[in-house]
Every structure is written in structure tokens, then in C-alpha cells.
Amino acid sequence: MEPAEQMDAVERLLKGRQLDAWEIVVSQARDLSVEAKGGRLDAFKCAEPLGVSIRVQCGQGLGFSFSTTLDPAALSRMVEGALVAAQLQTPDPCYLLPPRCDAYPPLADLCDETLAEIPEETKIGRALELERLLLACDPRIKRVRKCSYAESSYRWNIRNSHGLSAGYRGSYVTCSVSAVAEADGDAQSGFDFDFSTRFGGVDLQRIAESAGRKATSLLGARTIPSMRCQAVLDNRVAKELLDVVCASFLAENAHKGKSILRGKVGETLFSELLTVRDDGLLAGGMGSAPCDGEGVPQQDTLLVAGGVLKSLLYDSYWGNKMGERSTGNALRNNSKAPPRMGVHNLFIQPGEHALQELIAGVGKGVLITEVLGMHTANPITGDFSVGAAGFYLEGGAIMHPVKGIAIAGNLLELFKGVDMVADDLRFFGSVGSPALRVRELDVSGS
């Protein structure tokens, strides 16, 4: 049954009901995941989830319900559940379902139409090949913890009583590997991954070499004395720091006092070298789509320009509550929950300098390539203190690997202290960053 027919079946159940507005969402997917270890297939999972969900508005109440089957009895229970929820909901005049949109932005390469035709044996072979490539990188790589291949082909459609109708198909493929390198009684681990909307877009050689390099480069690492010094944050670490700030760009958190950026739109909070965007239309982005989880067109939203906070992110509810237009930032992780606020492809815009140029300008400092416990950073105050590893820098050159250190500070102060931005923007899921150099950072060592 096609999505339009599925939505028709639900719409028929809603006719004649005492409600002011309704919304129907249908999602379908085919998910495959493979794990390889020791040259053999270690795990294989395949699923084809189906979800139908509705939101109904009765006066100032908005109710949600879902079903994972198209059985008529289950759909009837879903409708009844949503109506009861709407009637029991605390009234709120800001509840609304978005109006009709006549045109959505076109997106190329959102879906690999050939993915379903590729034999499963070929996909299993990707995981096995990744393990082989990693072990061939360096004789010091002694173990491969896990190699994985995963894919999803999905279809998503939405319709509401205001005439809104939207839908799209998409796909993604991801591969990852975790390695352990050993030498002279020391052992270090390295991990990397890649993702693409297309089967052929994932570079196994690059993943293997990067994971192997991360593991072997830290062999023989030692601690350093505590110091306040220049620091280069590689793109993965810069992304993890930006990750903590991401939630502060959401209007919901700003309104609830859970944002470091609350009430600061128009202020200079970051280095003038930093521009931050959330681009829901970015080519090849994990969060790219024509519309968000409510059917509102996604867009490229400028959040920070020249260090100045320009905007926050909104969905329909929080836009209505705060007198702003939705930026198309409602997300649905699955059919079992109503939409929530989130980012699509949020990133710091790359600069014009190679990573080596950032390193060359450091008289005495550190290159941080790994942080531990960034989830413990305070998203409201921006304060953080986390374990770290990387390299000691002196005279613009890497001297030796470093472990057993900690870095501490405040996120806004750190981002305000950025004095050089690299050109190596990389996304790790829905958030990305290039490498950054900061003027000063507290490093605790021996």
C-alpha cells in the first residue's frame, strides 16, 4: 500500500470527529547492519519498520498517538488515543499545525535508488574489506575491535488538515572501524567512520588509514607539566565542543533558561573569525531534507556571523510562542514520538588555512585530538573540565604524543579566543567543524 493510501485510511477515521485540526505522518524504512570480526561475519540485522502517527488539535489541546501496524483496529485505537490525549492536554494557545506550503526546495542525491539492488553479500564484503585494509595499514595494529556496515533506505510523508502535503525518499550508508595498536608494552585505540547518502560514497581506505593513524600515533604518549598555552583543536574535538553549544541555539532551551545564549541575540559572543550555520539543505548532509518533521520547508539559517549571534532556531510551536517564524527545525527520530526541536546540519564555516598552518604558529602548546567526558560539560554556564590526549607542540612542530592530561575552561570564552580557523570542515553526524586554534587554554598535566 502506498503512503497516500495509508494516509487516506487514517483520514477516513478522522472525519466527523470533534476536532479543529489533524496531522498524519507515515514512515517506512529498510535498515541493514553488518558487523565483521576476525575475517568473518559477526552480526547481521535487517528490519523494515513501519510507523503511522497522528496529532489532533481540539481547542487548545494537541494530542499525539502512533501505530506500528496498518491493522484497522490498531488505527482506530490510535485515533481514539490521540483524541483523549488532546482533551486531557493542558490548554495552550500556542499549539498549531503549520499551514500549506506550495513549494519545497529541491534536493539532489538524497536517495540512492540502486541501494536495494546491491546484493547483501557485497555489503557484508564492505565490512570484511574494511577490516583487511585496517590490518594492512601498519604492523603495530594488532587487533580490530569491530568493523561495521550499516544502511537505511527510508520514505517519509506528511499531510494535515490545512492542505499541507509533503514527502520524500532518502538513504544513508555508514561504515566504521575500531582498532588497537600495540608497541613496547603500550596499547592505544583508534576509531573512525564515514557516511554518505550513496553506497559508493564511503571511502573504506580513508577510514582504515585514519583509524590506524589515530591508534599508532599515540603510542608512547606521556604526560606534560600543567600550563596555560596555545592550543589547536582538531576538527573532531572542535565538533565535540560545538556539540555542547548546539542545544543553546534552540529557542525552547532559551525560553526555559537552559541556554548559554539566552537573551543574547545581537551580541558578540564568539571570535570574529567564526560563522555558524544550520543548513538543512546542505548537499550530502545527514540532516538534509526538503521539509522538517512538521512539513515546514528546511532552510539555511545563519546563527553566528563575524562572532555576532544572529538568530536562534525555531519550530512551529516555539516560533508562535516567541513571535518568530519557524526555521524548519522540528525533528522526528521515529514514529513513536511527536516532533521535537533539533539541528539539521549545524557547523562552523571553514577558514582558509591548512591544519599545519595552525600548528606552525604555536610556540609552545598542545594539539588536542581526543577528549573524554565532554557530556559532563555544563550546557547552561558553558564550563567544562575533561580528560584529553593529543600532541605536545613547540616551535610550530609536533614533538611527541601526550596522554593523561585535562583541559578546562568556558565554551564561550574558548570560542571567543579562536585566532585561526582551518579549512578541514568535517561532519560527525549532524554537527561539523574545522580545526580551530585558540589563544589560551588551561591544560593540567603532571
C-alpha positions as CSV (number, residue, x, y, z in Angstrom):
1,M,0.0,0.0,0.0
2,E,1.4,3.4,-1.0
3,P,1.8,6.2,1.7
4,A,-1.1,8.2,0.1
5,E,-3.4,5.2,0.6
6,Q,-2.3,4.7,4.1
7,M,-2.9,8.3,5.0
8,D,-6.3,8.1,3.3
9,A,-7.3,5.2,5.6
10,V,-6.4,7.3,8.7
11,E,-8.1,10.4,7.3
12,R,-11.3,8.5,6.9
13,L,-11.2,7.6,10.6
14,L,-10.8,11.3,11.5
15,K,-13.8,12.5,9.5
16,G,-16.8,13.5,11.6
17,R,-14.7,13.7,14.8
18,Q,-14.9,16.8,17.1
19,L,-11.5,18.3,16.4
20,D,-10.1,21.5,15.0
21,A,-7.1,20.2,13.0
22,W,-5.2,17.0,12.3
23,E,-1.9,15.8,11.0
24,I,-0.9,12.3,9.7
25,V,2.7,11.0,9.2
26,V,3.7,7.8,7.6
27,S,7.2,6.5,7.7
28,Q,8.7,3.3,6.2
29,A,12.3,2.1,6.1
30,R,14.6,-0.8,5.3
31,D,17.5,-1.0,7.7
32,L,20.5,-3.3,7.4
33,S,23.5,-3.6,9.8
34,V,26.5,-5.9,9.5
35,E,29.5,-6.4,11.8
36,A,32.7,-8.3,11.0
37,K,35.5,-9.6,13.2
38,G,38.3,-11.9,12.7
39,G,37.7,-12.1,8.9
40,R,34.2,-13.5,9.5
41,L,30.6,-12.2,9.7
42,D,29.9,-11.5,13.4
43,A,26.4,-10.0,13.3
44,F,23.7,-9.4,10.7
45,K,20.5,-7.5,11.3
46,C,17.7,-6.5,8.9
47,A,14.4,-4.7,9.7
48,E,11.7,-3.0,7.8
49,P,9.9,-0.7,10.3
50,L,6.6,1.0,9.5
51,G,5.1,3.8,11.5
52,V,1.9,5.8,11.4
53,S,1.4,8.7,13.8
54,I,-1.2,11.5,14.2
55,R,-1.6,14.7,16.0
56,V,-5.0,16.1,16.6
57,Q,-5.9,19.6,17.9
58,C,-9.1,20.0,20.0
59,G,-9.4,23.6,21.0
60,Q,-6.1,24.5,22.8
61,G,-5.1,20.9,23.3
62,L,-2.8,18.9,21.0
63,G,-2.8,15.1,21.3
64,F,-0.4,12.5,19.8
65,S,-0.6,8.8,19.1
66,F,1.0,6.2,16.9
67,S,0.7,2.7,15.5
68,T,3.3,0.3,14.1
69,T,0.8,-1.6,12.1
70,L,-1.9,-0.7,9.5
71,D,-4.4,-3.1,11.0
72,P,-7.8,-1.2,11.0
73,A,-8.4,-1.9,14.7
74,A,-5.0,-0.6,15.6
75,L,-5.5,2.6,13.6
76,S,-8.9,3.1,15.3
77,R,-7.2,2.8,18.7
78,M,-4.5,5.3,17.6
79,V,-7.2,7.8,16.7
80,E,-9.0,7.4,20.0
81,G,-5.8,7.7,21.9
82,A,-4.9,11.0,20.2
83,L,-8.4,12.4,20.9
84,V,-8.2,11.5,24.5
85,A,-4.7,13.0,24.8
86,A,-5.8,16.3,23.2
87,Q,-8.7,16.6,25.6
88,L,-6.5,15.9,28.6
89,Q,-3.7,18.2,27.5
90,T,-3.2,21.4,29.4
91,P,-4.6,24.1,27.2
92,D,-2.0,26.2,25.4
93,P,-2.9,28.9,22.8
94,C,0.5,28.4,21.0
95,Y,-0.3,24.9,19.7
96,L,-0.8,24.9,16.0
97,L,-0.2,22.8,12.9
98,P,1.7,24.6,10.1
99,P,-0.1,26.0,7.0
100,R,0.1,24.6,3.5
101,C,3.3,25.1,1.6
102,D,3.1,25.3,-2.2
103,A,6.7,24.6,-3.0
104,Y,9.6,22.8,-1.3
105,P,13.3,23.2,-2.0
106,P,14.7,20.6,-4.4
107,L,17.5,18.3,-3.1
108,A,19.7,16.2,-5.3
109,D,21.3,12.9,-4.3
110,L,19.1,12.5,-1.2
111,C,18.4,8.9,-2.2
112,D,20.5,6.1,-3.8
113,E,17.9,4.3,-5.9
114,T,20.3,1.4,-6.5
115,L,20.9,0.5,-2.9
116,A,18.2,-2.2,-2.7
117,E,19.6,-3.9,-5.8
118,I,23.1,-4.4,-4.4
119,P,23.5,-7.9,-3.1
120,E,23.7,-8.4,0.7
121,E,26.9,-10.4,0.1
122,T,28.5,-7.2,-1.4
123,K,27.5,-5.2,1.7
124,I,28.9,-7.9,4.0
125,G,32.1,-7.7,1.9
126,R,32.4,-4.0,2.7
127,A,32.8,-4.7,6.4
128,L,35.2,-7.6,5.8
129,E,37.3,-5.4,3.4
130,L,37.4,-2.6,5.9
131,E,39.0,-5.0,8.5
132,R,41.5,-6.2,5.9
133,L,42.5,-2.7,4.9
134,L,43.0,-1.7,8.6
135,L,45.2,-4.6,9.5
136,A,47.3,-3.9,6.3
137,C,47.9,-0.3,7.4
138,D,50.6,-0.9,10.0
139,P,52.2,-4.0,11.6
140,R,51.6,-2.3,15.0
141,I,47.8,-2.7,14.6
142,K,47.3,-6.0,16.4
143,R,43.5,-6.1,16.9
144,V,40.3,-4.9,15.3
145,R,37.6,-4.5,17.8
146,K,34.8,-4.1,15.3
147,C,34.1,-3.3,11.7
148,S,30.6,-2.3,10.7
149,Y,28.5,-1.5,7.7
150,A,25.0,0.0,8.1
151,E,22.4,1.4,5.7
152,S,18.9,2.7,5.6
153,S,16.5,3.4,2.8
154,Y,13.5,5.4,4.0
155,R,10.3,7.1,2.9
156,W,8.6,9.8,4.8
157,N,5.2,11.5,4.1
158,I,3.1,14.1,6.0
159,R,-0.4,15.5,5.4
160,N,-2.5,17.9,7.6
161,S,-6.0,19.4,7.5
162,H,-4.7,22.8,6.4
163,G,-3.8,21.4,3.0
164,L,-0.1,20.7,3.8
165,S,1.2,17.7,1.9
166,A,4.9,16.7,1.6
167,G,7.1,13.7,1.3
168,Y,10.5,12.5,0.3
169,R,12.7,9.4,0.0
170,G,16.2,9.1,1.3
171,S,19.1,6.8,2.1
172,Y,22.3,6.7,4.0
173,V,25.3,4.3,4.3
174,T,27.8,4.4,7.1
175,C,31.0,2.3,7.8
176,S,33.1,2.4,11.0
177,V,36.1,0.6,12.5
178,S,37.8,0.5,15.8
179,A,41.5,-0.6,16.1
180,V,44.1,-1.3,18.8
181,A,47.8,-0.7,18.2
182,E,50.5,-2.1,20.4
183,A,54.2,-1.5,20.7
184,D,56.8,-1.7,23.5
185,G,54.2,-2.6,26.1
186,D,51.9,0.3,25.2
187,A,48.4,0.0,23.6
188,Q,46.3,2.7,22.1
189,S,43.0,2.6,20.3
190,G,41.7,4.5,17.2
191,F,38.3,4.9,15.7
192,D,36.9,6.4,12.6
193,F,33.9,6.3,10.3
194,D,32.4,7.8,7.2
195,F,28.9,8.2,5.9
196,S,27.2,9.1,2.6
197,T,23.8,9.1,1.0
198,R,25.1,6.7,-1.6
199,F,26.7,3.2,-1.4
200,G,29.8,4.3,-3.4
201,G,30.3,7.5,-1.4
202,V,32.0,5.8,1.6
203,D,35.8,5.6,1.3
204,L,37.0,2.5,3.1
205,Q,40.7,3.2,2.5
206,R,40.4,6.6,4.2
207,I,38.5,5.2,7.2
208,A,41.1,2.4,7.7
209,E,44.1,4.7,7.3
210,S,42.6,7.3,9.6
211,A,41.7,4.8,12.4
212,G,45.1,3.2,12.1
213,R,46.9,6.5,12.2
214,K,44.9,7.6,15.3
215,A,45.9,4.4,17.2
216,T,49.6,4.3,16.2
217,S,50.3,8.0,16.5
218,L,49.5,7.9,20.3
219,L,51.9,5.0,21.1
220,G,54.5,6.1,23.6
221,A,52.3,9.1,24.8
222,R,53.3,10.7,28.0
223,T,52.1,13.5,30.2
224,I,53.3,17.1,30.3
225,P,53.5,19.8,33.0
226,S,50.4,21.9,33.6
227,M,50.4,25.1,31.6
228,R,48.2,27.8,30.2
229,C,49.1,27.8,26.5
230,Q,48.1,28.0,22.9
231,A,46.0,25.0,21.7
232,V,44.9,23.6,18.4
233,L,41.7,21.6,18.5
234,D,41.4,19.1,15.6
235,N,38.0,19.0,13.8
236,R,36.7,16.1,15.8
237,V,37.4,17.8,19.2
238,A,36.1,21.2,17.9
239,K,32.9,19.4,16.9
240,E,32.5,17.9,20.3
241,L,32.8,21.3,21.9
242,L,30.3,22.8,19.5
243,D,28.0,19.8,20.2
244,V,27.6,21.2,23.8
245,V,26.6,24.6,22.5
246,C,24.2,23.2,19.9
247,A,21.3,22.9,22.3
248,S,21.7,26.5,23.3
249,F,20.7,27.6,19.8
250,L,17.2,26.0,20.2
251,A,14.5,28.5,21.1
252,E,12.9,26.1,23.5
253,N,16.0,25.9,25.7
254,A,16.5,29.7,25.5
255,H,12.9,30.3,26.7
256,K,13.3,27.8,29.6
257,G,16.6,29.3,30.8
258,K,18.6,26.2,29.7
259,S,20.7,28.1,27.1
260,I,24.0,29.8,27.4
261,L,22.8,32.1,24.7
262,R,19.5,33.2,26.3
263,G,18.7,36.9,25.7
264,K,22.0,37.5,23.8
265,V,20.9,37.7,20.1
266,G,22.8,40.7,18.6
267,E,25.8,40.3,21.0
268,T,29.3,39.4,20.0
269,L,29.8,36.1,21.8
270,F,32.3,34.3,19.5
271,S,35.5,35.2,17.7
272,E,35.0,37.5,14.7
273,L,36.5,34.7,12.6
274,L,33.6,32.3,13.3
275,T,30.5,31.9,11.3
276,V,28.0,29.2,12.4
277,R,25.1,27.9,10.3
278,D,22.4,25.3,10.5
279,D,21.9,24.3,6.8
280,G,19.0,21.9,6.4
281,L,19.6,21.8,2.6
282,L,23.3,21.0,2.7
283,A,24.3,18.6,-0.1
284,G,25.1,15.2,1.3
285,G,24.2,16.3,4.9
286,M,22.9,13.7,7.3
287,G,20.1,16.1,8.4
288,S,19.2,17.4,4.9
289,A,15.6,17.1,3.7
290,P,13.1,19.2,1.8
291,C,11.0,19.7,5.0
292,D,11.2,19.2,8.7
293,G,9.1,16.9,10.9
294,E,6.1,19.2,10.7
295,G,6.2,19.7,6.9
296,V,7.8,23.1,7.2
297,P,10.5,23.7,4.5
298,Q,14.0,23.4,5.8
299,Q,16.4,26.2,5.2
300,D,20.0,27.5,5.7
301,T,19.9,29.5,8.9
302,L,22.7,31.9,9.8
303,L,23.3,31.7,13.5
304,V,26.6,33.4,14.1
305,A,28.3,35.9,11.7
306,G,31.6,37.6,12.5
307,G,31.2,36.4,16.1
308,V,27.7,38.0,16.5
309,L,24.8,35.8,17.5
310,K,22.2,36.5,14.7
311,S,19.4,34.1,15.4
312,L,18.1,31.1,17.3
313,L,16.3,28.0,15.8
314,Y,12.5,27.6,15.9
315,D,9.8,25.0,15.2
316,S,6.1,26.0,14.8
317,Y,5.2,25.9,18.5
318,W,8.2,27.9,19.8
319,G,8.1,30.3,16.9
320,N,4.5,31.0,17.7
321,K,5.2,31.4,21.4
322,M,8.2,33.7,20.9
323,G,6.8,35.7,18.0
324,E,9.1,34.3,15.4
325,R,8.8,32.3,12.2
326,S,9.7,28.6,12.2
327,T,13.1,27.9,10.8
328,G,12.1,24.4,10.0
329,N,13.8,22.8,13.0
330,A,11.3,20.2,14.1
331,L,12.7,16.7,14.1
332,R,11.2,13.2,14.3
333,N,13.5,10.4,15.2
334,N,10.8,7.8,14.7
335,S,7.0,7.5,14.5
336,K,6.7,6.7,18.2
337,A,7.2,10.3,19.5
338,P,5.9,13.7,18.5
339,P,8.3,16.1,16.8
340,R,10.9,17.9,18.9
341,M,13.4,20.7,18.3
342,G,16.8,19.9,16.9
343,V,19.5,20.9,14.5
344,H,19.9,19.6,10.9
345,N,23.5,20.2,9.7
346,L,25.0,22.7,12.2
347,F,28.6,23.7,11.6
348,I,31.3,26.3,11.9
349,Q,32.2,27.6,8.4
350,P,35.7,26.6,7.3
351,G,38.6,29.0,7.0
352,E,41.4,29.2,4.5
353,H,44.3,27.6,6.4
354,A,45.6,24.1,6.4
355,L,45.9,22.4,9.8
356,Q,49.7,22.5,9.5
357,E,49.5,26.3,9.4
358,L,47.6,26.4,12.7
359,I,50.3,24.1,14.2
360,A,53.1,26.2,12.7
361,G,52.0,29.3,14.7
362,V,52.2,27.7,18.1
363,G,55.4,28.5,20.1
364,K,54.5,26.2,23.0
365,G,51.2,24.4,23.3
366,V,49.1,21.3,22.5
367,L,47.3,19.7,19.6
368,I,44.2,18.1,21.1
369,T,42.9,15.1,19.2
370,E,40.7,13.4,21.8
371,V,38.5,14.5,24.7
372,L,36.9,12.2,27.3
373,G,33.7,13.1,29.1
374,M,32.6,16.1,27.1
375,H,29.0,15.1,28.0
376,T,29.8,16.4,31.5
377,A,30.2,20.0,30.3
378,N,27.6,22.4,31.7
379,P,25.4,23.5,28.7
380,I,24.0,26.4,30.7
381,T,27.1,28.0,32.0
382,G,29.5,26.6,29.4
383,D,32.0,25.5,31.9
384,F,33.9,22.3,31.2
385,S,36.8,20.1,32.5
386,V,37.5,16.9,30.6
387,G,40.3,14.4,30.0
388,A,42.3,14.8,26.8
389,A,45.0,13.4,24.6
390,G,47.0,14.6,21.6
391,F,50.4,16.1,21.0
392,Y,52.8,18.5,22.6
393,L,53.8,21.3,20.2
394,E,56.9,23.5,20.4
395,G,58.4,25.9,17.8
396,G,55.5,25.2,15.4
397,A,56.2,21.4,15.3
398,I,54.8,18.2,16.9
399,M,57.3,17.0,19.5
400,H,55.6,13.9,21.0
401,P,52.2,12.4,21.8
402,V,50.5,13.3,25.1
403,K,48.0,11.5,27.3
404,G,46.8,11.8,30.9
405,I,46.1,15.5,30.7
406,A,42.9,17.5,31.2
407,I,41.6,20.7,29.6
408,A,39.3,23.2,31.3
409,G,37.6,26.5,30.6
410,N,34.4,28.0,29.4
411,L,33.0,27.3,26.0
412,L,32.1,30.9,25.1
413,E,35.5,32.1,26.2
414,L,37.1,29.4,24.2
415,F,35.2,30.2,21.0
416,K,35.8,33.9,21.6
417,G,39.6,33.1,21.8
418,V,39.8,31.4,18.4
419,D,42.5,33.1,16.3
420,M,42.7,30.8,13.3
421,V,40.3,28.5,11.5
422,A,41.3,25.6,9.3
423,D,39.9,24.6,6.0
424,D,39.2,20.9,7.0
425,L,35.5,21.1,7.8
426,R,34.2,17.6,8.6
427,F,30.8,16.4,9.8
428,F,30.3,13.9,12.5
429,G,26.6,13.2,12.2
430,S,24.5,16.4,12.2
431,V,27.3,18.6,13.6
432,G,30.6,19.6,11.9
433,S,33.6,21.8,12.4
434,P,37.0,22.6,11.0
435,A,40.1,22.5,13.3
436,L,40.4,25.7,15.5
437,R,43.4,27.4,17.2
438,V,42.7,29.2,20.4
439,R,45.0,31.8,22.1
440,E,44.9,30.3,25.6
441,L,43.7,27.1,27.2
442,D,44.3,25.7,30.7
443,V,46.0,22.3,30.4
444,S,46.5,20.2,33.5
445,G,49.2,17.6,33.4
446,S,51.8,16.1,35.8
